[in-house]
Structure formats: C-alpha cells, structure tokens
C-alpha cells in the first residue's frame, strides 16, 4: 500500500469521512465513508469509490444510477481525519432521493424545510 494512505487518521473502524464537493460551484453534494481500499481505488480510477457501511462493501458511486463522480482533487484536512473530494457530478444528481445534493433541507423556525427540488424521480434511476 502507498505511504500516503498511512498519513490518514482512520477511525477505530478503519474509516474516514469523505465529503464530496462540486469542483465548479463549491456546493457540498454528499458525505460518505471511505476505507483504505476505497480511497486507494478512488485515486487510481479518478472516480469516487466509497465504503458502504449498510452493505458492508465497496460502493463505486454511480455504479447503479450512472451518476459517477469524476475526481478533480483529493484533500486531507489538518487533523488528517476528513477527506474532501472535489468532483464533477455526472448527471447532476448526487443524492439517492434524485436531488443534486443530499443537503436539501434547511432548519427554519424549528422545523426542517425541503428547499431543493427532485431533479429525477428515484424510481427512474434505481
């Protein structure tokens, strides 16, 4: 394995949070987890590969939906425990709800309000 992976401060489960950010707009698209193998594969392929905790397996973003994340840059924060992926989101949809971003709700007056539209019905994607 590459020594650059040794610089990452992996949590007790061998994971690190990874934030996907649109390389052009700066909008946060999603957060997921990466393990050592998924981070290595992402760097090699130039596309985001995550670790799915619910499925307990590697998850190549877009493998089902076609909404692949092309990597422009991988950054590591100062504490070495968070990754930021600068990506081009193919298809313009990062969220399994069919929205551009997973962060589509805003807290206002003590309630969560949905502020972003569904770009494509999830039943047409999955």
ROKOL-148779 format. One record per atom (N, C-alpha, C): x, y, z. Coordinates in steps of 0.05 Angstrom, whole numbers, plus 5000, padded with zeros to 4 digits. Example, Ala and Ser with C-alpha at 12.3 -4.5 7.8 and 13.67 -1.06 7.14 Angstrom:
<rs>
526448865156524649105156526449345156525749555142527349795143525850015157
</rs>
This chain:
<rs>
501749765000500050005000501750255000500650464990502150714988502450855015504750985018505251115044503451355048502351475027500551705031498051615046497251365043494951265058495551245088498051215095498851195123498551465138498451685123498051945135495251995145493351835134490551875142490051765170488651915186487951835213485251685212485351425207482951255205481651225232479051215233477651165258477950875267476750805289477050535300475950315282474150395263473050205244474650205218476850355217478550365193477250545172475650735180474250915161475051205166474451365145474851655147472451775132471251995144469052125130470152265105468552255083469352385058467052565049467652815044465753005035466153045005464053004989464153054960463153344955464853504942464153784937464353824907462453964896462454034867464854204861466554114843469054254837468654524825466354564812465754824798464355014816462254924830460555104846461355124875462754924886463454914914461254794931458954724920456754614936457454344947456854304972457154034984454953854973455853634962453953444949453053224968455053114983454452885000456752835018456252665038458252565056458052255056460252125055460251825056462751745071463151495073465551385087467351255067469951265073471951125057473650955075474450725065476550575078479050595062481150465070483750485057483550405027482150185023481850074995480250264978478150374988476450554971477950814965479450914983481051164978483151104957484450874960486550794940485250764912483050624911481650584885480750854873479751034890478951294880481251444867483551434880485851574869486751444843486651174842487551034818485651074794483051064800481051074778480251354770480651544788479751814782476751854785475551664799472651674805472251594834470151704847469651654875468751364880470151244899469350974909469151004939466950924951466550954979466250674992466050675019465450435034462550455044460850275036458150275045457950115072457350265093457150135119454649955121452450035107450049885108450249615093451749625070452049385054454749245060456449375076459049265083460649185059460749375039462349315016463149575002464949554983465749784967463349874950463250144946461050264932462250464912462350384887463150574866460850754860461051004868458851194865457951204835455451154831454351154804454150884791455050674805455050404793452250314786450150404800447450334794446050554779446450804788444951034777446251154752448851104749450351234727451351504735450751594759451551864768454351844781456351804765459151764773460252034782462052034801463452274810466352254799466952424779469652454768471352624787473552514796475252654815476952864802476953104814478853314805481153344825480453294851482553324872481653184897483553074912483152954938484653124958483253214979484553375000484253235027486253265044486253165072486453405090484753405111484653635130487053635149487253845165489553885182489853675204487653555213487753345233488053065220488153065194488452825178486252615182483752725189481552535194479052595178479252765158477052815140478152865111476852735092477552765064475452945050476453115033474653265015475353194986473253104972473553034944472353254927473953374910473053574891472153404867469553414860468553234839466953384818466653254795464753324775462553114777460153194785457953004789456552964762457052724750455752664725452752634729451152744711448252724713447052934732448753074746447853294764446253194788446352934795444952824818446852674835447152754860448852614879447252454899444752534904443152414925441252194915440951984931439151764923436251854922435652094932432852204930432352334903434452344886434152464860434752764859436052854881436753144882439753184876440453434870443153504865444953434889444053504913445553474937443953324958445353184976444053054999443153255020444253495018443753705037441653895026439153805026436953945013434854055033435454015059433554125079434954345095433354545102434254775117432654805142433954855165432554905190431555185191428955215194427755485196425355465216425355645235423255645255422855375269425055245275424954995290423954755274423854775247423054545231424854525206425054285196426554235171424754285148425754445129424254505105425854415080424554275063425854185038425854425019428354495010428654734993429654674965430454424960431454354933429654154920429154194895427254014880428553744874426853544869427753294858428353334828430753274820431553314792430453084775430552844786429552604773428452414794426052304788424752114806426651874811427151814836428951584843428051324830425451284827424451034815425351014786426051234773427151224746430151184745431351204768434251184770435150904779433750804799434650554812432850314805
</rs>
